[in-house]
Amino acid sequence: MKVNGKPLSLSELEKPRISSLLEYLKLRPEMVAIQRNGNILKREFWNETALEDGDQVEILRFVGGG
């Protein structure tokens, strides 16, 4: 699996789920959007969405400013 272009082994995650990936990366779910294999994932499905070898995941972070 690749996350933002960098390889990551599923074995490093507690569970092969989006929610576990965010915990592993220490990212707050309310501050990101997730794209998996070219599709934006709805937040309500993150706990159910299984990750697989070969997945391409992009995590977009929201940044405040003024």
All heavy atoms as TSV, in Angstrom:
chain	resi	resn	atom	element	x	y	z
A	1	MET	N	N	0.848	-1.165	0.000
A	1	MET	CA	C	0.000	0.000	0.000
A	1	MET	C	C	0.893	1.228	0.000
A	1	MET	O	O	1.990	1.211	0.556
A	1	MET	CB	C	-0.884	-0.044	1.246
A	1	MET	CG	C	-1.658	1.196	1.515
A	1	MET	SD	S	-2.802	1.057	2.897
A	1	MET	CE	C	-1.721	1.363	4.262
A	2	LYS	N	N	0.422	2.300	-0.625
A	2	LYS	CA	C	1.144	3.571	-0.582
A	2	LYS	C	C	0.243	4.634	0.039
A	2	LYS	O	O	-0.948	4.697	-0.265
A	2	LYS	CB	C	1.568	4.009	-1.975
A	2	LYS	CG	C	2.714	3.203	-2.522
A	2	LYS	CD	C	3.284	3.838	-3.748
A	2	LYS	CE	C	4.499	3.018	-4.177
A	2	LYS	NZ	N	5.147	3.618	-5.322
A	3	VAL	N	N	0.841	5.433	0.907
A	3	VAL	CA	C	0.133	6.535	1.547
A	3	VAL	C	C	0.881	7.812	1.195
A	3	VAL	O	O	2.063	7.957	1.526
A	3	VAL	CB	C	0.061	6.350	3.079
A	3	VAL	CG1	C	-0.620	7.536	3.728
A	3	VAL	CG2	C	-0.654	5.054	3.426
A	4	ASN	N	N	0.202	8.697	0.491
A	4	ASN	CA	C	0.819	9.933	-0.003
A	4	ASN	C	C	2.136	9.637	-0.729
A	4	ASN	O	O	3.132	10.325	-0.550
A	4	ASN	CB	C	1.019	10.937	1.129
A	4	ASN	CG	C	-0.295	11.488	1.645
A	4	ASN	OD1	O	-1.349	11.274	1.059
A	4	ASN	ND2	N	-0.243	12.183	2.750
A	5	GLY	N	N	2.125	8.567	-1.525
A	5	GLY	CA	C	3.266	8.209	-2.351
A	5	GLY	C	C	4.360	7.405	-1.667
A	5	GLY	O	O	5.324	7.004	-2.303
A	6	LYS	N	N	4.217	7.141	-0.365
A	6	LYS	CA	C	5.240	6.391	0.373
A	6	LYS	C	C	4.707	5.011	0.751
A	6	LYS	O	O	3.569	4.884	1.180
A	6	LYS	CB	C	5.644	7.145	1.640
A	6	LYS	CG	C	6.283	8.486	1.351
A	6	LYS	CD	C	6.631	9.201	2.624
A	6	LYS	CE	C	7.189	10.581	2.308
A	6	LYS	NZ	N	7.449	11.348	3.504
A	7	PRO	N	N	5.544	3.976	0.619
A	7	PRO	CA	C	5.085	2.631	0.968
A	7	PRO	C	C	4.797	2.485	2.463
A	7	PRO	O	O	5.494	3.063	3.297
A	7	PRO	CB	C	6.249	1.720	0.568
A	7	PRO	CG	C	7.329	2.576	0.060
A	7	PRO	CD	C	6.902	4.002	0.129
A	8	LEU	N	N	3.757	1.726	2.777
A	8	LEU	CA	C	3.402	1.422	4.160
A	8	LEU	C	C	2.851	0.008	4.193
A	8	LEU	O	O	1.973	-0.341	3.399
A	8	LEU	CB	C	2.355	2.402	4.697
A	8	LEU	CG	C	1.900	2.163	6.123
A	8	LEU	CD1	C	3.002	2.540	7.113
A	8	LEU	CD2	C	0.653	2.957	6.441
A	9	SER	N	N	3.361	-0.799	5.099
A	9	SER	CA	C	2.895	-2.173	5.232
A	9	SER	C	C	1.638	-2.215	6.091
A	9	SER	O	O	1.576	-1.573	7.144
A	9	SER	CB	C	3.987	-3.028	5.877
A	9	SER	OG	O	3.497	-4.314	6.156
A	10	LEU	N	N	0.653	-2.975	5.639
A	10	LEU	CA	C	-0.568	-3.131	6.428
A	10	LEU	C	C	-0.297	-3.736	7.792
A	10	LEU	O	O	-1.041	-3.508	8.738
A	10	LEU	CB	C	-1.574	-4.003	5.663
A	10	LEU	CG	C	-2.230	-3.366	4.448
A	10	LEU	CD1	C	-3.099	-4.379	3.726
A	10	LEU	CD2	C	-3.045	-2.161	4.837
A	11	SER	N	N	0.773	-4.495	7.918
A	11	SER	CA	C	1.092	-5.142	9.195
A	11	SER	C	C	1.455	-4.132	10.281
A	11	SER	O	O	1.445	-4.460	11.460
A	11	SER	CB	C	2.226	-6.152	9.016
A	11	SER	OG	O	3.422	-5.496	8.639
A	12	GLU	N	N	1.755	-2.895	9.894
A	12	GLU	CA	C	2.072	-1.854	10.878
A	12	GLU	C	C	0.817	-1.294	11.559
A	12	GLU	O	O	0.914	-0.638	12.583
A	12	GLU	CB	C	2.852	-0.718	10.214
A	12	GLU	CG	C	4.201	-1.176	9.694
A	12	GLU	CD	C	5.018	-0.043	9.117
A	12	GLU	OE1	O	5.156	0.987	9.814
A	12	GLU	OE2	O	5.499	-0.187	7.989
A	13	LEU	N	N	-0.344	-1.565	10.969
A	13	LEU	CA	C	-1.594	-1.046	11.505
A	13	LEU	C	C	-2.242	-2.051	12.439
A	13	LEU	O	O	-2.121	-3.261	12.245
A	13	LEU	CB	C	-2.566	-0.737	10.357
A	13	LEU	CG	C	-2.060	0.208	9.276
A	13	LEU	CD1	C	-3.124	0.367	8.197
A	13	LEU	CD2	C	-1.658	1.545	9.847
A	14	GLU	N	N	-2.966	-1.546	13.432
A	14	GLU	CA	C	-3.699	-2.425	14.350
A	14	GLU	C	C	-4.749	-3.231	13.588
A	14	GLU	O	O	-4.918	-4.420	13.799
A	14	GLU	CB	C	-4.358	-1.592	15.449
A	14	GLU	CG	C	-5.073	-2.420	16.489
A	14	GLU	CD	C	-5.676	-1.560	17.578
A	14	GLU	OE1	O	-5.058	-0.551	17.960
A	14	GLU	OE2	O	-6.768	-1.915	18.043
A	15	LYS	N	N	-5.483	-2.554	12.701
A	15	LYS	CA	C	-6.467	-3.178	11.824
A	15	LYS	C	C	-6.274	-2.571	10.440
A	15	LYS	O	O	-5.871	-1.416	10.330
A	15	LYS	CB	C	-7.898	-2.873	12.287
A	15	LYS	CG	C	-8.263	-3.422	13.629
A	15	LYS	CD	C	-9.681	-3.012	13.982
A	15	LYS	CE	C	-10.025	-3.442	15.399
A	15	LYS	NZ	N	-11.368	-2.975	15.785
A	16	PRO	N	N	-6.579	-3.303	9.375
A	16	PRO	CA	C	-6.432	-2.727	8.032
A	16	PRO	C	C	-7.621	-1.833	7.674
A	16	PRO	O	O	-8.397	-2.120	6.766
A	16	PRO	CB	C	-6.358	-3.971	7.137
A	16	PRO	CG	C	-7.184	-4.984	7.855
A	16	PRO	CD	C	-6.955	-4.704	9.322
A	17	ARG	N	N	-7.787	-0.766	8.420
A	17	ARG	CA	C	-8.906	0.157	8.236
A	17	ARG	C	C	-8.381	1.589	8.175
A	17	ARG	O	O	-7.332	1.912	8.723
A	17	ARG	CB	C	-9.904	0.059	9.397
A	17	ARG	CG	C	-10.517	-1.305	9.603
A	17	ARG	CD	C	-11.686	-1.498	8.659
A	17	ARG	NE	N	-12.424	-2.715	8.939
A	17	ARG	CZ	C	-12.236	-3.863	8.302
A	17	ARG	NH1	N	-11.300	-3.967	7.384
A	17	ARG	NH2	N	-12.974	-4.916	8.580
A	18	ILE	N	N	-9.169	2.462	7.563
A	18	ILE	CA	C	-8.800	3.877	7.467
A	18	ILE	C	C	-8.620	4.473	8.863
A	18	ILE	O	O	-7.666	5.209	9.118
A	18	ILE	CB	C	-9.868	4.672	6.685
A	18	ILE	CG1	C	-9.922	4.216	5.220
A	18	ILE	CG2	C	-9.630	6.172	6.792
A	18	ILE	CD1	C	-8.718	4.559	4.389
A	19	SER	N	N	-9.515	4.148	9.785
A	19	SER	CA	C	-9.425	4.705	11.137
A	19	SER	C	C	-8.108	4.306	11.810
A	19	SER	O	O	-7.481	5.123	12.495
A	19	SER	CB	C	-10.626	4.285	11.981
A	19	SER	OG	O	-10.773	2.878	11.966
A	20	SER	N	N	-7.656	3.076	11.613
A	20	SER	CA	C	-6.383	2.633	12.191
A	20	SER	C	C	-5.202	3.341	11.537
A	20	SER	O	O	-4.212	3.648	12.190
A	20	SER	CB	C	-6.212	1.124	12.041
A	20	SER	OG	O	-7.092	0.446	12.886
A	21	LEU	N	N	-5.313	3.595	10.239
A	21	LEU	CA	C	-4.260	4.327	9.535
A	21	LEU	C	C	-4.101	5.722	10.117
A	21	LEU	O	O	-2.984	6.173	10.383
A	21	LEU	CB	C	-4.584	4.403	8.045
A	21	LEU	CG	C	-3.651	5.262	7.199
A	21	LEU	CD1	C	-2.222	4.737	7.219
A	21	LEU	CD2	C	-4.177	5.365	5.774
A	22	LEU	N	N	-5.208	6.402	10.366
A	22	LEU	CA	C	-5.143	7.751	10.939
A	22	LEU	C	C	-4.553	7.724	12.345
A	22	LEU	O	O	-3.756	8.597	12.703
A	22	LEU	CB	C	-6.525	8.395	10.942
A	22	LEU	CG	C	-7.113	8.679	9.566
A	22	LEU	CD1	C	-8.505	9.267	9.700
A	22	LEU	CD2	C	-6.215	9.586	8.754
A	23	GLU	N	N	-4.913	6.727	13.142
A	23	GLU	CA	C	-4.323	6.592	14.476
A	23	GLU	C	C	-2.819	6.374	14.367
A	23	GLU	O	O	-2.044	6.986	15.099
A	23	GLU	CB	C	-4.957	5.417	15.225
A	23	GLU	CG	C	-6.347	5.684	15.721
A	23	GLU	CD	C	-6.946	4.469	16.418
A	23	GLU	OE1	O	-6.193	3.615	16.934
A	23	GLU	OE2	O	-8.192	4.374	16.444
A	24	TYR	N	N	-2.398	5.496	13.477
A	24	TYR	CA	C	-0.977	5.189	13.278
A	24	TYR	C	C	-0.200	6.454	12.887
A	24	TYR	O	O	0.901	6.688	13.373
A	24	TYR	CB	C	-0.832	4.120	12.196
A	24	TYR	CG	C	0.589	3.819	11.818
A	24	TYR	CD1	C	1.372	2.972	12.599
A	24	TYR	CD2	C	1.152	4.370	10.671
A	24	TYR	CE1	C	2.687	2.695	12.255
A	24	TYR	CE2	C	2.462	4.097	10.323
A	24	TYR	CZ	C	3.227	3.268	11.116
A	24	TYR	OH	O	4.522	3.000	10.775
A	25	LEU	N	N	-0.803	7.279	12.024
A	25	LEU	CA	C	-0.147	8.505	11.561
A	25	LEU	C	C	-0.349	9.682	12.508
A	25	LEU	O	O	0.144	10.779	12.252
A	25	LEU	CB	C	-0.662	8.868	10.164
A	25	LEU	CG	C	-0.346	7.851	9.070
A	25	LEU	CD1	C	-1.060	8.233	7.781
A	25	LEU	CD2	C	1.156	7.736	8.849
A	26	LYS	N	N	-1.115	9.450	13.587
A	26	LYS	CA	C	-1.408	10.486	14.587
A	26	LYS	C	C	-2.083	11.713	13.949
A	26	LYS	O	O	-1.719	12.858	14.215
A	26	LYS	CB	C	-0.140	10.885	15.345
A	26	LYS	CG	C	0.442	9.748	16.158
A	26	LYS	CD	C	1.690	10.182	16.890
A	26	LYS	CE	C	2.319	9.156	17.769
A	26	LYS	NZ	N	2.282	7.796	17.514
A	27	LEU	N	N	-3.076	11.428	13.115
A	27	LEU	CA	C	-3.841	12.487	12.459
A	27	LEU	C	C	-5.253	12.528	13.025
A	27	LEU	O	O	-5.862	11.487	13.263
A	27	LEU	CB	C	-3.918	12.236	10.951
A	27	LEU	CG	C	-2.602	12.320	10.201
A	27	LEU	CD1	C	-2.796	11.895	8.746
A	27	LEU	CD2	C	-2.022	13.721	10.271
A	28	ARG	N	N	-5.756	13.734	13.234
A	28	ARG	CA	C	-7.123	13.904	13.729
A	28	ARG	C	C	-8.099	13.750	12.567
A	28	ARG	O	O	-7.974	14.459	11.561
A	28	ARG	CB	C	-7.270	15.272	14.377
A	28	ARG	CG	C	-6.453	15.370	15.650
A	28	ARG	CD	C	-6.505	16.704	16.350
A	28	ARG	NE	N	-7.659	17.523	16.068
A	28	ARG	CZ	C	-7.663	18.838	16.168
A	28	ARG	NH1	N	-6.564	19.485	16.552
A	28	ARG	NH2	N	-8.740	19.530	15.903
A	29	PRO	N	N	-9.043	12.840	12.669
A	29	PRO	CA	C	-9.974	12.585	11.558
A	29	PRO	C	C	-10.718	13.823	11.065
A	29	PRO	O	O	-10.979	13.950	9.875
A	29	PRO	CB	C	-10.959	11.558	12.137
A	29	PRO	CG	C	-10.221	10.919	13.252
A	29	PRO	CD	C	-9.288	11.963	13.801
A	30	GLU	N	N	-11.049	14.725	11.961
A	30	GLU	CA	C	-11.798	15.923	11.555
A	30	GLU	C	C	-10.957	16.910	10.751
A	30	GLU	O	O	-11.484	17.864	10.185
A	30	GLU	CB	C	-12.428	16.611	12.773
A	30	GLU	CG	C	-11.433	17.177	13.760
A	30	GLU	CD	C	-10.945	16.195	14.816
A	30	GLU	OE1	O	-11.214	14.984	14.729
A	30	GLU	OE2	O	-10.263	16.665	15.736
A	31	MET	N	N	-9.651	16.663	10.664
A	31	MET	CA	C	-8.746	17.583	9.973
A	31	MET	C	C	-8.258	17.052	8.619
A	31	MET	O	O	-7.379	17.657	8.020
A	31	MET	CB	C	-7.536	17.893	10.860
A	31	MET	CG	C	-7.886	18.555	12.179
A	31	MET	SD	S	-8.705	20.141	12.005
A	31	MET	CE	C	-7.377	21.111	11.349
A	32	VAL	N	N	-8.822	15.933	8.154
A	32	VAL	CA	C	-8.338	15.346	6.906
A	32	VAL	C	C	-9.484	14.894	6.008
A	32	VAL	O	O	-10.610	14.689	6.454
A	32	VAL	CB	C	-7.400	14.140	7.160
A	32	VAL	CG1	C	-6.170	14.554	7.941
A	32	VAL	CG2	C	-8.121	13.004	7.854
A	33	ALA	N	N	-9.158	14.720	4.738
A	33	ALA	CA	C	-10.013	14.048	3.760
A	33	ALA	C	C	-9.187	12.890	3.215
A	33	ALA	O	O	-7.959	12.980	3.135
A	33	ALA	CB	C	-10.422	14.997	2.648
A	34	ILE	N	N	-9.854	11.799	2.860
A	34	ILE	CA	C	-9.164	10.585	2.416
A	34	ILE	C	C	-9.584	10.236	0.998
A	34	ILE	O	O	-10.785	10.191	0.695
A	34	ILE	CB	C	-9.486	9.383	3.335
A	34	ILE	CG1	C	-9.194	9.704	4.794
A	34	ILE	CG2	C	-8.757	8.133	2.865
A	34	ILE	CD1	C	-7.748	9.793	5.145
A	35	GLN	N	N	-8.581	9.966	0.170
A	35	GLN	CA	C	-8.825	9.463	-1.176
A	35	GLN	C	C	-8.170	8.082	-1.273
A	35	GLN	O	O	-7.001	7.926	-0.931
A	35	GLN	CB	C	-8.223	10.401	-2.209
A	35	GLN	CG	C	-8.482	10.001	-3.631
A	35	GLN	CD	C	-7.852	10.965	-4.608
A	35	GLN	OE1	O	-6.801	11.544	-4.329
A	35	GLN	NE2	N	-8.484	11.142	-5.743
A	36	ARG	N	N	-8.936	7.096	-1.709
A	36	ARG	CA	C	-8.419	5.724	-1.855
A	36	ARG	C	C	-8.636	5.278	-3.291
A	36	ARG	O	O	-9.754	5.257	-3.781
A	36	ARG	CB	C	-9.140	4.783	-0.901
A	36	ARG	CG	C	-8.714	3.338	-1.031
A	36	ARG	CD	C	-9.470	2.487	-0.024
A	36	ARG	NE	N	-9.264	1.090	-0.281
A	36	ARG	CZ	C	-10.226	0.243	-0.621
A	36	ARG	NH1	N	-11.460	0.651	-0.733
A	36	ARG	NH2	N	-9.944	-1.013	-0.856
A	37	ASN	N	N	-7.548	4.954	-3.947
A	37	ASN	CA	C	-7.595	4.495	-5.338
A	37	ASN	C	C	-8.397	5.441	-6.225
A	37	ASN	O	O	-9.189	5.028	-7.064
A	37	ASN	CB	C	-8.138	3.069	-5.419
A	37	ASN	CG	C	-7.289	2.094	-4.642
A	37	ASN	OD1	O	-6.075	2.261	-4.560
A	37	ASN	ND2	N	-7.906	1.093	-4.059
A	38	GLY	N	N	-8.199	6.744	-6.008
A	38	GLY	CA	C	-8.826	7.755	-6.845
A	38	GLY	C	C	-10.216	8.186	-6.428
A	38	GLY	O	O	-10.789	9.076	-7.046
A	39	ASN	N	N	-10.773	7.577	-5.387
A	39	ASN	CA	C	-12.123	7.913	-4.932
A	39	ASN	C	C	-12.091	8.519	-3.539
A	39	ASN	O	O	-11.467	7.966	-2.640
A	39	ASN	CB	C	-13.009	6.659	-4.898
A	39	ASN	CG	C	-13.166	6.031	-6.260
A	39	ASN	OD1	O	-13.500	6.703	-7.227
A	39	ASN	ND2	N	-12.900	4.738	-6.355
A	40	ILE	N	N	-12.793	9.648	-3.371
A	40	ILE	CA	C	-12.921	10.259	-2.051
A	40	ILE	C	C	-13.834	9.374	-1.203
A	40	ILE	O	O	-14.897	8.962	-1.653
A	40	ILE	CB	C	-13.518	11.678	-2.139
A	40	ILE	CG1	C	-12.596	12.602	-2.931
A	40	ILE	CG2	C	-13.806	12.248	-0.753
A	40	ILE	CD1	C	-11.303	12.951	-2.240
A	41	LEU	N	N	-13.389	9.058	0.016
A	41	LEU	CA	C	-14.190	8.226	0.920
A	41	LEU	C	C	-15.003	9.099	1.870
A	41	LEU	O	O	-14.472	10.030	2.475
A	41	LEU	CB	C	-13.276	7.321	1.755
A	41	LEU	CG	C	-12.465	6.287	0.991
A	41	LEU	CD1	C	-11.537	5.550	1.954
A	41	LEU	CD2	C	-13.372	5.319	0.281
A	42	LYS	N	N	-16.259	8.762	2.008
A	42	LYS	CA	C	-17.100	9.475	2.971
A	42	LYS	C	C	-16.670	9.095	4.379
A	42	LYS	O	O	-16.400	7.933	4.677
A	42	LYS	CB	C	-18.569	9.139	2.756
A	42	LYS	CG	C	-19.099	9.691	1.457
A	42	LYS	CD	C	-20.581	9.472	1.354
A	42	LYS	CE	C	-21.074	10.116	0.074
A	42	LYS	NZ	N	-22.523	10.088	-0.018
A	43	ARG	N	N	-16.624	10.077	5.225
A	43	ARG	CA	C	-16.162	9.921	6.607
A	43	ARG	C	C	-16.917	8.818	7.366
A	43	ARG	O	O	-16.319	8.085	8.148
A	43	ARG	CB	C	-16.321	11.265	7.315
A	43	ARG	CG	C	-15.596	11.426	8.588
A	43	ARG	CD	C	-15.733	12.853	9.106
A	43	ARG	NE	N	-15.219	13.842	8.172
A	43	ARG	CZ	C	-13.945	14.235	8.122
A	43	ARG	NH1	N	-13.081	13.724	8.947
A	43	ARG	NH2	N	-13.550	15.136	7.252
A	44	GLU	N	N	-18.206	8.677	7.127
A	44	GLU	CA	C	-18.985	7.690	7.878
A	44	GLU	C	C	-18.606	6.244	7.543
A	44	GLU	O	O	-18.980	5.324	8.264
A	44	GLU	CB	C	-20.494	7.894	7.683
A	44	GLU	CG	C	-20.963	7.777	6.260
A	44	GLU	CD	C	-21.131	9.113	5.546
A	44	GLU	OE1	O	-20.484	10.098	5.933
A	44	GLU	OE2	O	-21.918	9.154	4.595
A	45	PHE	N	N	-17.818	6.033	6.476
A	45	PHE	CA	C	-17.405	4.682	6.107
A	45	PHE	C	C	-15.959	4.365	6.489
A	45	PHE	O	O	-15.477	3.270	6.212
A	45	PHE	CB	C	-17.596	4.458	4.607
A	45	PHE	CG	C	-19.028	4.574	4.173
A	45	PHE	CD1	C	-19.417	5.583	3.320
A	45	PHE	CD2	C	-19.984	3.688	4.645
A	45	PHE	CE1	C	-20.738	5.706	2.933
A	45	PHE	CE2	C	-21.305	3.809	4.255
A	45	PHE	CZ	C	-21.692	4.825	3.396
A	46	TRP	N	N	-15.256	5.288	7.126
A	46	TRP	CA	C	-13.841	5.073	7.443
A	46	TRP	C	C	-13.627	3.872	8.353
A	46	TRP	O	O	-12.650	3.157	8.201
A	46	TRP	CB	C	-13.237	6.309	8.072
A	46	TRP	CG	C	-13.039	7.440	7.101
A	46	TRP	CD1	C	-13.376	7.476	5.780
A	46	TRP	CD2	C	-12.470	8.697	7.379
A	46	TRP	NE1	N	-13.049	8.676	5.231
A	46	TRP	CE2	C	-12.490	9.458	6.190
A	46	TRP	CE3	C	-11.947	9.282	8.523
A	46	TRP	CZ2	C	-11.992	10.758	6.123
A	46	TRP	CZ3	C	-11.459	10.566	8.451
A	46	TRP	CH2	C	-11.470	11.297	7.263
A	47	ASN	N	N	-14.498	3.646	9.325
A	47	ASN	CA	C	-14.324	2.506	10.237
A	47	ASN	C	C	-14.579	1.170	9.550
A	47	ASN	O	O	-14.097	0.137	10.002
A	47	ASN	CB	C	-15.244	2.629	11.452
A	47	ASN	CG	C	-14.784	3.695	12.413
A	47	ASN	OD1	O	-13.600	3.962	12.537
A	47	ASN	ND2	N	-15.723	4.326	13.082
A	48	GLU	N	N	-15.327	1.192	8.466
A	48	GLU	CA	C	-15.687	-0.034	7.750
A	48	GLU	C	C	-14.792	-0.311	6.545
A	48	GLU	O	O	-14.765	-1.433	6.056
A	48	GLU	CB	C	-17.130	0.068	7.250
A	48	GLU	CG	C	-18.140	0.352	8.331
A	48	GLU	CD	C	-19.475	0.781	7.747
A	48	GLU	OE1	O	-19.687	0.650	6.528
A	48	GLU	OE2	O	-20.306	1.261	8.523
A	49	THR	N	N	-14.115	0.707	6.039
A	49	THR	CA	C	-13.359	0.566	4.796
A	49	THR	C	C	-12.056	-0.187	5.037
A	49	THR	O	O	-11.171	0.298	5.744
A	49	THR	CB	C	-13.058	1.949	4.176
A	49	THR	OG1	O	-14.297	2.622	3.958
A	49	THR	CG2	C	-12.311	1.812	2.871
A	50	ALA	N	N	-11.972	-1.378	4.451
A	50	ALA	CA	C	-10.769	-2.206	4.594
A	50	ALA	C	C	-9.706	-1.745	3.601
A	50	ALA	O	O	-10.002	-1.439	2.452
A	50	ALA	CB	C	-11.114	-3.664	4.347
A	51	LEU	N	N	-8.480	-1.698	4.074
A	51	LEU	CA	C	-7.344	-1.386	3.210
A	51	LEU	C	C	-6.728	-2.685	2.726
A	51	LEU	O	O	-6.739	-3.691	3.429
A	51	LEU	CB	C	-6.319	-0.564	3.991
A	51	LEU	CG	C	-6.798	0.816	4.431
A	51	LEU	CD1	C	-5.819	1.425	5.424
A	51	LEU	CD2	C	-6.983	1.717	3.234
A	52	GLU	N	N	-6.174	-2.658	1.523
A	52	GLU	CA	C	-5.587	-3.845	0.929
A	52	GLU	C	C	-4.213	-3.516	0.367
A	52	GLU	O	O	-3.930	-2.362	0.043
A	52	GLU	CB	C	-6.489	-4.369	-0.188
A	52	GLU	CG	C	-7.884	-4.730	0.272
A	52	GLU	CD	C	-8.798	-5.112	-0.870
A	52	GLU	OE1	O	-8.345	-5.140	-2.031
A	52	GLU	OE2	O	-9.972	-5.385	-0.597
A	53	ASP	N	N	-3.375	-4.550	0.216
A	53	ASP	CA	C	-2.099	-4.361	-0.462
A	53	ASP	C	C	-2.388	-3.805	-1.851
A	53	ASP	O	O	-3.342	-4.206	-2.502
A	53	ASP	CB	C	-1.340	-5.685	-0.589
A	53	ASP	CG	C	-0.770	-6.150	0.736
A	53	ASP	OD1	O	-0.388	-5.291	1.556
A	53	ASP	OD2	O	-0.692	-7.374	0.953
A	54	GLY	N	N	-1.589	-2.862	-2.280
A	54	GLY	CA	C	-1.775	-2.268	-3.598
A	54	GLY	C	C	-2.636	-1.017	-3.600
A	54	GLY	O	O	-2.726	-0.339	-4.617
A	55	ASP	N	N	-3.292	-0.715	-2.468
A	55	ASP	CA	C	-4.095	0.507	-2.396
A	55	ASP	C	C	-3.202	1.737	-2.505
A	55	ASP	O	O	-2.067	1.747	-2.024
A	55	ASP	CB	C	-4.869	0.583	-1.073
A	55	ASP	CG	C	-6.160	-0.214	-1.092
A	55	ASP	OD1	O	-6.587	-0.648	-2.173
A	55	ASP	OD2	O	-6.728	-0.403	-0.004
A	56	GLN	N	N	-3.748	2.772	-3.124
A	56	GLN	CA	C	-3.116	4.079	-3.188
A	56	GLN	C	C	-3.978	5.026	-2.351
A	56	GLN	O	O	-5.121	5.302	-2.716
A	56	GLN	CB	C	-3.050	4.590	-4.636
A	56	GLN	CG	C	-2.304	3.680	-5.571
A	56	GLN	CD	C	-0.805	3.785	-5.403
A	56	GLN	OE1	O	-0.275	4.846	-5.092
A	56	GLN	NE2	N	-0.110	2.684	-5.589
A	57	VAL	N	N	-3.448	5.486	-1.233
A	57	VAL	CA	C	-4.203	6.356	-0.325
A	57	VAL	C	C	-3.553	7.733	-0.304
A	57	VAL	O	O	-2.340	7.860	-0.160
A	57	VAL	CB	C	-4.234	5.766	1.109
A	57	VAL	CG1	C	-4.954	6.700	2.060
A	57	VAL	CG2	C	-4.892	4.388	1.104
A	58	GLU	N	N	-4.376	8.748	-0.479
A	58	GLU	CA	C	-3.926	10.129	-0.352
A	58	GLU	C	C	-4.687	10.749	0.811
A	58	GLU	O	O	-5.907	10.612	0.909
A	58	GLU	CB	C	-4.191	10.931	-1.627
A	58	GLU	CG	C	-3.414	10.454	-2.835
A	58	GLU	CD	C	-1.911	10.664	-2.711
A	58	GLU	OE1	O	-1.490	11.666	-2.119
A	58	GLU	OE2	O	-1.161	9.802	-3.209
A	59	ILE	N	N	-3.946	11.382	1.713
A	59	ILE	CA	C	-4.547	12.047	2.860
A	59	ILE	C	C	-4.334	13.540	2.683
A	59	ILE	O	O	-3.205	14.016	2.586
A	59	ILE	CB	C	-3.920	11.568	4.180
A	59	ILE	CG1	C	-4.121	10.055	4.312
A	59	ILE	CG2	C	-4.524	12.314	5.362
A	59	ILE	CD1	C	-3.416	9.451	5.504
A	60	LEU	N	N	-5.434	14.263	2.614
A	60	LEU	CA	C	-5.386	15.714	2.434
A	60	LEU	C	C	-5.693	16.360	3.773
A	60	LEU	O	O	-6.715	16.074	4.392
A	60	LEU	CB	C	-6.425	16.139	1.394
A	60	LEU	CG	C	-6.340	15.368	0.069
A	60	LEU	CD1	C	-7.566	15.613	-0.762
A	60	LEU	CD2	C	-5.090	15.728	-0.674
A	61	ARG	N	N	-4.792	17.222	4.217
A	61	ARG	CA	C	-4.958	17.878	5.518
A	61	ARG	C	C	-5.542	19.280	5.325
A	61	ARG	O	O	-5.134	20.005	4.439
A	61	ARG	CB	C	-3.623	18.000	6.230
A	61	ARG	CG	C	-2.998	16.690	6.529
A	61	ARG	CD	C	-1.693	16.888	7.221
A	61	ARG	NE	N	-0.836	15.744	6.948
A	61	ARG	CZ	C	0.221	15.438	7.654
A	61	ARG	NH1	N	0.569	16.191	8.670
A	61	ARG	NH2	N	0.930	14.389	7.351
A	62	PHE	N	N	-6.456	19.622	6.212
A	62	PHE	CA	C	-7.029	20.959	6.211
A	62	PHE	C	C	-6.139	21.856	7.047
A	62	PHE	O	O	-5.752	21.514	8.158
A	62	PHE	CB	C	-8.443	20.957	6.790
A	62	PHE	CG	C	-9.394	20.081	6.021
A	62	PHE	CD1	C	-10.024	19.018	6.638
A	62	PHE	CD2	C	-9.646	20.308	4.677
A	62	PHE	CE1	C	-10.908	18.206	5.947
A	62	PHE	CE2	C	-10.510	19.492	3.976
A	62	PHE	CZ	C	-11.144	18.445	4.610
A	63	VAL	N	N	-5.808	23.007	6.495
A	63	VAL	CA	C	-4.948	23.959	7.183
A	63	VAL	C	C	-5.686	25.290	7.278
A	63	VAL	O	O	-6.177	25.809	6.268
A	63	VAL	CB	C	-3.618	24.147	6.426
A	63	VAL	CG1	C	-2.728	25.153	7.136
A	63	VAL	CG2	C	-2.903	22.808	6.273
A	64	GLY	N	N	-5.772	25.800	8.490
A	64	GLY	CA	C	-6.420	27.084	8.679
A	64	GLY	C	C	-5.436	28.225	8.433
A	64	GLY	O	O	-4.228	28.055	8.486
A	65	GLY	N	N	-5.962	29.338	8.120
A	65	GLY	CA	C	-5.103	30.504	7.889
A	65	GLY	C	C	-5.967	31.752	7.785
A	65	GLY	O	O	-7.175	31.704	7.854
A	66	GLY	N	N	-5.288	32.817	7.568
A	66	GLY	CA	C	-6.080	34.037	7.471
A	66	GLY	C	C	-5.366	35.140	6.796
A	66	GLY	O	O	-4.370	35.125	6.219
